[in-house]
Amino acid sequence: MTKTIGRAFILFLVLACITGVIYPLVITGITTLVFPAQAHGSLLYKNGQVIGSALIGQDFSDARYFHGRPSSAGEKGYDGTSSGGSNWGPTNKNLISTVKERADQVKAANGLEPNDPVPSDLVTASASGLDPHISEPAASLQIARVARTRNISENKVKLLVEKYTEQPQFGFLGEPRVNVLKLNLALDALK
């Protein structure tokens, strides 16, 4: 019996070493070599300072910037340690009033008429609450406001939106989308 327990313990240590130490180190090394930016969090820099990740949304409320999806992650939103949606169902009164309030804010901020439609990604949070992307229609809706507040032509902003529109993954998975942080960084870089 002691011999069997001893062998089982040695096997446990060997497997723990392989799966808990060697395998993670090998995979981390490979990903660091093959995908260095992604392996380090897809960090974005401005003037040598890390200002965020291309994978995590941020709260932009200034009229000079494109606004991203609302967030339900954490008390103030966009909290990476508290990722998650509101879990409100489509008939929940809180969700209905929140979406209506957000739609009214989007319409007011962008000079829309009361009956104008608003893309759903500007009024509903994603499941993670951290989505860094908005749809092309959501970005297009904001072009006039951003151009006006930055005192630049709408065409210049539209071209920037087109430049930062990412196509569906592998050409067919998902919809075209715009990374809000990357787009706003490009806006700040305009002269």
Stockholm file with secondary structure:
# STOCKHOLM 1.0

chainA/1-191         MTKTIGRAFILFLVLACITGVIYPLVITGITTLVFPAQAHGSLLYKNGQVIGSALIGQDFSDARYFHGRPSSAGEKGYDGTSSGGSNWGPTNKNLISTVKERADQVKAANGLEPNDPVPSDLVTASASGLDPHISEPAASLQIARVARTRNISENKVKLLVEKYTEQPQFGFLGEPRVNVLKLNLALDALK
#=GR chainA/1-191 SS CHHHHHHHHHHHHHHHHIIIIIHHHHHHHHHHHHCHHHHTTCEEEETTEEEEETTSCCCCCSTTSCCCCCCCSSSSSCCGGGCCCCCCCTTCHHHHHHHHHHHHHHHHHHTCCTTSCCCGGGTSCCSSSCCCEEEHHHHHHHHHHHHHHHTCCHHHHHHHHHHTEECCBTTTBSCCEEEHHHHHHHHHHCC
#=GC SS_cons         CHHHHHHHHHHHHHHHHIIIIIHHHHHHHHHHHHCHHHHTTCEEEETTEEEEETTSCCCCCSTTSCCCCCCCSSSSSCCGGGCCCCCCCTTCHHHHHHHHHHHHHHHHHHTCCTTSCCCGGGTSCCSSSCCCEEEHHHHHHHHHHHHHHHTCCHHHHHHHHHHTEECCBTTTBSCCEEEHHHHHHHHHHCC
//
